[in-house]
Amino acid sequence: MFASATQFGLTQALGLMKLIIAVCIFFLLVFPTASFADVRIHAYSSKNNADLTLNPVTGKLTSASASSSITETDRFTLKDGVLFYNGQPTIKAIEILAQSAADGTDIVVVRIEMLGLGNPLALLAGHPKQVSKIVVAGFRNGRAVWQHRIAKEAYSGKWLASITSPEA
């Protein structure tokens, strides 16, 4: 009698485990998660090369996994050294290097010019160093949700950038 009661309990537990696994597989197949999708940002100049993969929704840097569906966008414009997103001013920028949209996030890669204070003697002599910063930012619902500086280089003005899927 004890052996048959134990076997009946194990059969119920095994049936419950099969049901839980089937429900998990169903949810994974029916509701795929967008957080696994990534985009690749590549910016380069004659002296520097920046290549990173990030999640467009969270802005977190990742290693390459599934790719996002990337579309071209024209929501970003420049006017008088300011980057505008859908007509609203956002950050100072000199040049838009690339802009796209992925997973509901508009992504822009820009070049920002500033005067570097790397050498105090050059500053005192009246020759501060011009520095380019390359920044990638994600915008959603009319505002910036994340931003990363991906490169910094002195005396450079010729940068190119692209936003692609990680496999590209």
C-alpha positions as CSV (number, residue, x, y, z in Angstrom):
1,M,0.0,0.0,0.0
2,F,2.8,2.4,0.8
3,A,4.6,1.8,-2.5
4,S,1.5,2.4,-4.6
5,A,0.8,5.7,-2.7
6,T,4.4,6.9,-3.4
7,Q,4.2,6.0,-7.1
8,F,0.8,7.8,-7.4
9,G,2.4,11.0,-5.8
10,L,5.4,10.8,-8.2
11,T,3.1,10.4,-11.2
12,Q,1.2,13.6,-10.1
13,A,4.5,15.5,-9.6
14,L,5.8,14.4,-13.0
15,G,2.5,15.4,-14.7
16,L,2.7,18.9,-13.0
17,M,6.3,19.3,-14.2
18,K,5.3,18.5,-17.8
19,L,2.5,21.0,-17.6
20,I,4.8,23.8,-16.3
21,I,7.3,23.1,-19.0
22,A,4.6,23.1,-21.7
23,V,3.3,26.5,-20.4
24,C,6.8,28.0,-20.4
25,I,7.5,26.8,-23.9
26,F,4.1,28.2,-25.1
27,F,4.9,31.7,-23.6
28,L,8.4,31.7,-25.2
29,L,7.0,30.9,-28.6
30,V,3.9,33.1,-28.5
31,F,5.3,36.1,-26.8
32,P,8.9,36.7,-28.0
33,T,10.8,39.2,-25.9
34,A,12.0,42.3,-27.7
35,S,14.8,42.8,-25.1
36,F,17.0,40.3,-26.9
37,A,17.2,42.4,-30.0
38,D,20.3,44.5,-30.5
39,V,21.8,47.1,-32.9
40,R,25.4,47.7,-33.8
41,I,26.9,51.2,-33.8
42,H,30.1,51.7,-35.8
43,A,31.8,55.1,-35.8
44,Y,35.3,55.7,-37.2
45,S,37.7,58.4,-38.3
46,S,41.2,58.2,-39.8
47,K,42.7,57.7,-36.3
48,N,40.0,56.1,-34.3
49,N,37.5,53.3,-34.5
50,A,34.5,52.6,-32.2
51,D,32.3,49.6,-32.5
52,L,29.7,48.6,-30.0
53,T,26.5,46.6,-29.7
54,L,23.6,47.8,-27.5
55,N,20.0,47.2,-26.7
56,P,18.0,50.0,-28.3
57,V,15.3,49.8,-25.6
58,T,17.5,50.0,-22.5
59,G,20.6,51.5,-24.0
60,K,22.7,48.9,-22.2
61,L,25.9,47.7,-24.0
62,T,25.7,44.0,-24.8
63,S,27.5,41.3,-26.7
64,A,25.8,40.5,-30.1
65,S,22.6,38.4,-30.0
66,A,19.4,38.6,-32.0
67,S,19.1,41.6,-34.2
68,S,16.5,44.4,-34.2
69,S,14.5,45.6,-37.2
70,I,16.3,48.8,-38.1
71,T,14.6,51.5,-40.2
72,E,15.9,54.8,-41.5
73,T,14.4,57.9,-39.9
74,D,14.6,61.7,-40.4
75,R,13.3,62.9,-37.0
76,F,16.7,64.5,-36.1
77,T,17.8,67.9,-37.5
78,L,20.6,70.4,-36.7
79,K,20.2,74.1,-36.3
80,D,22.8,76.5,-34.9
81,G,24.8,73.8,-33.2
82,V,21.7,72.2,-31.5
83,L,20.3,68.8,-32.2
84,F,16.5,68.8,-32.6
85,Y,14.3,65.7,-32.1
86,N,10.8,66.1,-33.7
87,G,11.3,69.9,-33.6
88,Q,12.3,70.0,-29.9
89,P,15.9,71.0,-28.9
90,T,17.9,68.3,-27.1
91,I,21.7,68.5,-27.0
92,K,24.5,70.5,-28.5
93,A,25.9,68.8,-31.6
94,I,27.9,69.8,-34.7
95,E,27.0,67.0,-37.1
96,I,24.6,64.1,-37.4
97,L,26.6,61.0,-38.4
98,A,23.7,58.4,-38.5
99,Q,20.1,58.1,-37.4
100,S,17.7,55.1,-37.4
101,A,14.9,53.6,-35.4
102,A,14.8,50.2,-33.8
103,D,12.3,48.6,-31.3
104,G,10.4,51.9,-30.8
105,T,13.6,53.9,-30.0
106,D,15.0,56.5,-32.3
107,I,18.8,56.3,-32.3
108,V,21.2,59.1,-33.4
109,V,25.0,59.2,-33.6
110,V,26.3,62.8,-33.4
111,R,29.6,64.6,-33.3
112,I,30.0,67.2,-30.5
113,E,32.8,69.8,-30.7
114,M,34.4,71.3,-27.5
115,L,37.6,72.9,-26.4
116,G,39.8,70.4,-24.5
117,L,41.7,71.5,-21.4
118,G,44.2,68.7,-21.7
119,N,47.3,70.9,-21.6
120,P,47.1,74.0,-19.3
121,L,50.1,75.6,-21.1
122,A,48.3,75.4,-24.5
123,L,45.2,77.1,-22.9
124,L,47.4,79.9,-21.4
125,A,49.1,80.4,-24.7
126,G,45.6,80.9,-26.3
127,H,45.6,77.6,-28.2
128,P,43.2,75.3,-26.5
129,K,42.8,71.9,-28.1
130,Q,39.6,71.2,-30.2
131,V,38.1,67.9,-29.3
132,S,35.4,65.8,-31.0
133,K,33.2,63.6,-28.9
134,I,31.1,61.0,-30.7
135,V,27.8,60.3,-28.8
136,V,25.1,57.8,-29.5
137,A,21.7,58.6,-27.9
138,G,18.3,56.9,-27.8
139,F,15.0,58.9,-27.8
140,R,11.5,57.6,-27.1
141,N,8.2,59.5,-26.5
142,G,9.8,62.8,-27.2
143,R,12.7,62.6,-24.8
144,A,16.2,61.1,-24.4
145,V,16.2,57.8,-22.5
146,W,19.9,56.9,-22.7
147,Q,23.2,58.3,-24.0
148,H,26.8,57.0,-24.4
149,R,30.0,58.7,-25.4
150,I,31.7,56.2,-27.7
151,A,34.8,58.0,-28.8
152,K,36.8,61.2,-28.1
153,E,39.6,62.5,-30.4
154,A,41.5,65.8,-30.7
155,Y,41.7,67.7,-33.9
156,S,39.3,65.5,-35.9
157,G,36.4,66.6,-38.0
158,K,35.9,63.7,-40.4
159,W,33.9,61.0,-38.8
160,L,31.6,58.4,-40.3
161,A,29.0,56.2,-38.5
162,S,26.5,53.5,-39.2
163,I,23.6,51.8,-37.3
164,T,23.1,48.2,-38.4
165,S,22.1,44.8,-37.1
166,P,24.8,43.0,-35.2
167,E,25.4,40.5,-38.0
168,A,26.3,43.2,-40.5
